[in-house]
């Protein structure tokens, strides 16, 4: 059985756009054919797909870098380059994708079959046929395709379940899940038997719902103690929580204290303590179960319903399950995590530039400057005229002047140096 991994890195890169083509029509008996360079193809997108047959992020521990296909360059006769194929990355249902740099949620793959375009491929560059004008009939330059950058993400798998079983280790959560569903969790009389969330489908009369056994939470779980911190994220999706408490006290624990500790850990992690709750006073067939049940009922009063059960024998389990169905019918449906507006750095900087001064040299840098330099044929006069006009229209000339550049000052763009001209 594959190891359960619920957090993993992902580095993805959309395809670069293909370059535009510089070409002129060649045909017998046609001396001066016009420009016919085609556009570059668009780079391939990176697409996420929620796959119900995946249950862990283990694959991303071994293969975390993905790149979509680049678009092909344009060709003569106005032939457009072929667009790059989209790259589809399959993730388990319930995977939340965050931008590593900002922490923003950029995708929530909450539903089987859902697709989400994570990164768009770069646009293809224009061929020289786009730059023909009545006064510039033979443009000897074209635009390069847009280059894309690799982006780092963090994948988090958050279990999709209606009801979550929470409680200290060895209180009977796995036994209860195994009794009410067809799940076959590992059950043994020692702490931390369950090391991964287990899911099962419970059926009560004609109603089905998904139940999850969350690995044992201990005091300090929200700070990383025990296993709880690693799996508290799986409680976030649930609509209803069942606090499974050992009412028998056979391990020397006080059920009311355990309940308070659980709620404190849920509250520290976020707003988990605000979820609707039911208390299952388990192991009523052992020890001082009745005394523990009385303590719990007196402690919570009318705020939370307490059900005496024995997961091992089935005592009271039917009543607990019917209460789950009743409360679920009154609760709103599960909502996906809100996806935040997010633009990759590549797109934010597509036309951006900055001006700095290094040892008296005015340095123009940034994505916009790089794109402009790549577009120019410096051996062609018309291309150079277009270069200077584009610098003026884009605000680069004004930015250099504001930075202190004078007539004849040295300007550097990428590997190109030239004198500043007003």
Secondary structure in CASP SS format (residue, H / E / C, confidence):
PFRMAT SS
TARGET T0000
AUTHOR 0000-0000-0000
METHOD secondary structure of the structure
MODEL  1
X C 1.00
X C 1.00
X C 1.00
X C 1.00
X C 1.00
X C 1.00
X E 1.00
X E 1.00
X E 1.00
X E 1.00
X E 1.00
X E 1.00
X E 1.00
X C 1.00
X C 1.00
X C 1.00
X C 1.00
X C 1.00
X C 1.00
X C 1.00
X C 1.00
X C 1.00
X C 1.00
X E 1.00
X C 1.00
X C 1.00
X E 1.00
X C 1.00
X C 1.00
X E 1.00
X C 1.00
X C 1.00
X C 1.00
X C 1.00
X E 1.00
X C 1.00
X C 1.00
X C 1.00
X C 1.00
X C 1.00
X C 1.00
X C 1.00
X C 1.00
X C 1.00
X C 1.00
X E 1.00
X E 1.00
X E 1.00
X E 1.00
X E 1.00
X E 1.00
X C 1.00
X C 1.00
X C 1.00
X C 1.00
X C 1.00
X C 1.00
X C 1.00
X H 1.00
X H 1.00
X H 1.00
X H 1.00
X C 1.00
X C 1.00
X E 1.00
X E 1.00
X E 1.00
X C 1.00
X C 1.00
X C 1.00
X C 1.00
X C 1.00
X C 1.00
X C 1.00
X E 1.00
X C 1.00
X C 1.00
X C 1.00
X E 1.00
X C 1.00
X C 1.00
X C 1.00
X C 1.00
X C 1.00
X C 1.00
X C 1.00
X E 1.00
X E 1.00
X E 1.00
X E 1.00
X E 1.00
X E 1.00
X C 1.00
X C 1.00
X E 1.00
X E 1.00
X E 1.00
X E 1.00
X E 1.00
X C 1.00
X C 1.00
X C 1.00
X C 1.00
X C 1.00
X E 1.00
X E 1.00
X E 1.00
X E 1.00
X E 1.00
X C 1.00
X C 1.00
X C 1.00
X C 1.00
X C 1.00
X E 1.00
X E 1.00
X E 1.00
X E 1.00
X E 1.00
X C 1.00
X C 1.00
X C 1.00
X C 1.00
X C 1.00
X C 1.00
X C 1.00
X C 1.00
X H 1.00
X H 1.00
X H 1.00
X H 1.00
X C 1.00
X C 1.00
X C 1.00
X C 1.00
X C 1.00
X C 1.00
X C 1.00
X C 1.00
X C 1.00
X C 1.00
X C 1.00
X C 1.00
X C 1.00
X C 1.00
X C 1.00
X C 1.00
X C 1.00
X C 1.00
X C 1.00
X E 1.00
X E 1.00
X E 1.00
X E 1.00
X E 1.00
X E 1.00
X E 1.00
X C 1.00
X C 1.00
X C 1.00
X C 1.00
X C 1.00
X E 1.00
X E 1.00
X E 1.00
X E 1.00
X C 1.00
X C 1.00
X C 1.00
X C 1.00
X C 1.00
X C 1.00
X H 1.00
X H 1.00
X H 1.00
X H 1.00
X H 1.00
X H 1.00
X H 1.00
X H 1.00
X C 1.00
X C 1.00
X C 1.00
X C 1.00
X C 1.00
X C 1.00
X C 1.00
X C 1.00
X C 1.00
X C 1.00
X C 1.00
X C 1.00
X C 1.00
X C 1.00
X C 1.00
X C 1.00
X C 1.00
X E 1.00
X E 1.00
X E 1.00
X E 1.00
X E 1.00
X E 1.00
X E 1.00
X C 1.00
X C 1.00
X E 1.00
X E 1.00
X E 1.00
X E 1.00
X E 1.00
X E 1.00
X E 1.00
X C 1.00
X C 1.00
X C 1.00
X C 1.00
X C 1.00
X C 1.00
X C 1.00
X H 1.00
X H 1.00
X H 1.00
X C 1.00
X C 1.00
X C 1.00
X C 1.00
X H 1.00
X H 1.00
X H 1.00
X H 1.00
X H 1.00
X H 1.00
X H 1.00
X H 1.00
X C 1.00
X C 1.00
X C 1.00
X C 1.00
X E 1.00
X E 1.00
X E 1.00
X E 1.00
X E 1.00
X E 1.00
X E 1.00
X C 1.00
X C 1.00
X C 1.00
X C 1.00
X C 1.00
X C 1.00
X C 1.00
X C 1.00
X H 1.00
X H 1.00
X H 1.00
X H 1.00
X H 1.00
X H 1.00
X H 1.00
X H 1.00
X H 1.00
X H 1.00
X H 1.00
X H 1.00
X H 1.00
X H 1.00
X H 1.00
X C 1.00
X C 1.00
X H 1.00
X H 1.00
X H 1.00
X C 1.00
X E 1.00
X E 1.00
X E 1.00
X E 1.00
X E 1.00
X E 1.00
X E 1.00
X C 1.00
X C 1.00
X C 1.00
X C 1.00
X C 1.00
X C 1.00
X H 1.00
X H 1.00
X H 1.00
X H 1.00
X H 1.00
X H 1.00
X H 1.00
X H 1.00
X H 1.00
X H 1.00
X H 1.00
X H 1.00
X C 1.00
X C 1.00
X C 1.00
X C 1.00
X E 1.00
X E 1.00
X E 1.00
X E 1.00
X C 1.00
X E 1.00
X C 1.00
X C 1.00
X C 1.00
X C 1.00
X E 1.00
X C 1.00
X H 1.00
X H 1.00
X H 1.00
X H 1.00
X H 1.00
X H 1.00
X H 1.00
X H 1.00
X H 1.00
X H 1.00
X H 1.00
X H 1.00
X H 1.00
X H 1.00
X C 1.00
X C 1.00
X C 1.00
X C 1.00
X C 1.00
X C 1.00
X C 1.00
X C 1.00
X C 1.00
X C 1.00
X C 1.00
X C 1.00
X C 1.00
X C 1.00
X H 1.00
X H 1.00
X H 1.00
X H 1.00
X C 1.00
X C 1.00
X C 1.00
X C 1.00
X C 1.00
X E 1.00
X E 1.00
X E 1.00
X E 1.00
X E 1.00
X C 1.00
X C 1.00
X E 1.00
X E 1.00
X E 1.00
X E 1.00
X E 1.00
X C 1.00
X H 1.00
X H 1.00
X H 1.00
X H 1.00
X H 1.00
X H 1.00
X H 1.00
X H 1.00
X H 1.00
X C 1.00
X C 1.00
X C 1.00
X C 1.00
X C 1.00
X H 1.00
X H 1.00
X H 1.00
X H 1.00
X H 1.00
X H 1.00
X H 1.00
X H 1.00
X H 1.00
X H 1.00
X H 1.00
X H 1.00
X H 1.00
X H 1.00
X C 1.00
X H 1.00
X H 1.00
X H 1.00
X H 1.00
X H 1.00
X H 1.00
X H 1.00
X C 1.00
X C 1.00
X C 1.00
X C 1.00
X C 1.00
X C 1.00
X C 1.00
X E 1.00
X E 1.00
X E 1.00
X E 1.00
X C 1.00
X C 1.00
X E 1.00
X E 1.00
X E 1.00
X E 1.00
X C 1.00
X C 1.00
X C 1.00
END
